[in-house]
């Protein structure tokens, strides 16, 4: 008798077979999507039902799949919700419209690097403060109330930063009005003719840092703009300074560890540790920066941000007990191109957008594999744009100008070290050379976007508050326990600055920020640029290229390439948007001068005291309520704990503030009434 063949098990029309599932596993593993492919396979195998129906009740699911469903269904839902594909497509879905190609990130304005989305973060001391933009003033309407709102405009600064900057500017104006002082000019520079405050127009805020704010100021006598940096001590810094200036009391034996002598030029000159310099108060950093400009930089260099004038004064502003804060005003040449970090962040933002698009393409490709197996329409892949890097000539431009500035600071520049003012002077080691402290200034003839498409902005190195001054060939011992950002672990010297500049260019070219270059850059740039960058980044300082030789190579290579390799910068770099962080209106500035800030401070102190009083009231009421619950045997809430200290708090309140105690006790009795006696109906 012929045996009947066994019937084949029915197959689901939309369920892939084992070979297809295996192929999906291999592809997903290749793409390194460690959890997405599991969600995809379970989704394809079980066909997610509509209306978020639980998969556990769906018929014809193999038993071996059930243990996975509880953990993988949530992953599947999240994955497909992220792609907008949680519900199943209709049987014959309409064709999807083609995805719009993304805009070139190089033509989009990058986010402001100084102030990310979280506005409550502490601002960095390395703010891009020597920069501004020349745009017409925005129309704004100020309120006529006591503290009118700031003019309505978009700003990357937080409201707190804007308020503190306005308050600091009022410190400056009202203190000089009450106790006039002359603004001291840098004797090595041309007289800026700043005159008094009546000749200065404050146009807006350029940046906010850890010690102060920077403003765009127009000198109406010369029609020249400056970056005014206003810095002030914090309360802790002022207390520390006063402790150092006070000698030990007569009735106590002198303790050398309890008293630090006042800051003097001789004492400051002995400090070389970057950590100690950074920990010193504002007075120390201010002295160091002024000394750098007046004794070493002097008349200046085209690639050094110049100091034109300065002023030290004591604030006559605020509550009586808070007056006497030391403040500093410094007038620098202003750089209208922002800083180098803004350019670097702009290109990095373009790379991040392209990387995100690639990741999206990978996820959509996995989804399409399942949809194709079900013979259903699939999602089109979004097109990718070409990845962009800075023009090579721009890298030669900033590389050569940075090394020129370093040669000048080290007194190795052949065009300057023979001048009488620089002959035999010591070296300046910046110790804080970073893109945030390298500013950009457009040439005088490039005042319009059309003109800026034909040139590159010039480099201006600034911020010498942590600089060290060493004799020729000197070195600074490296600090123990501090993670070095350079390969020079034992000491820092002139070649450390050379490595720092090379690393900055390498970061621009490869997006990699390493102590030693691990990959070449010939694929995007010329072999000559790669050779020069790697020579500057040699890990062994003895093998690192000497700065004079590097300067000659860069200058010759840059000049040779100017006629043949120029490419304009992206529009967001030329437009100067987000350079001026906040613009003042004329009416708003006038109101800042006339506002009674002392009254405002008193109001804020009253509000703060009222808030503290309300908190104490809530706290004591909670203690009285808890005391009555414990007294009557009522169970405490989860956030209430029985402790031994609350009776002491209650007794202290009763002794010190009997009226408040009686008032809060009445409220506590309403919240926790006394239990009634069952027989008489009276309360205990």
Secondary structure, 3 states (H helix, E strand, C coil): CCCCCCCCCCCCCCCCCHHHHHHHHHHHHHHCCCCHHHHHHHHHHHCCCHHHCCHHHCCCCCHHHHHHHHHHHHHHHHHHHHCCCCCCCCCCCCCCCCCCCCCCHHHCCCCCCCCCCCCCCCCCCCCCCCECCCCCCCCCCCCCCCCCCCCCCCCCCCHHHHHHHHHHHHHHHHHHHHCCCCCEECCCCCCCCCCCHHHEEEEEEEEECCCEEEEEEEECCCCEEEEEEEEECCHHHHHHHHHHHCCCCCCCCCCCCCCCCCCCHHHHHCCCCHHHHHHCCHHHHHHHHHHHHHHHHCCCCCCECCEEEEEEEECCCCCHHHCCCEEEEEEEECECCCEHHHHHHHHHHHHHHHHHHHHHHHHHHHHHHHHHHCCCCCCCCCCCCCCCCCCHHHHHHHHHHHHHHHHHHCCCCCCCCCCCCCCCCCEEECCCCCHHHEEEECCCCCCCHHHHCCCCCEEEECCCCCCEEECCCCCEECCCCCCCCCCCCCEECHHHHHHHHHHHHHHHHHCCCCCCCCCCCCCCCCHHHHHHHHHHCCCCCCCCCCHHHHHHHHHHHHHHHHHHHCCCCCHHHHCCCCCCCEECCHHHHHHHHHCCHHHHHHHHHHHHHHHHHHHHHHHHHHHHHHHHHHHCCCCCCCCCCCCCCHHHHHHHHHHHCHHHHHHHHHHHHHHCCCCECCCCCCEC
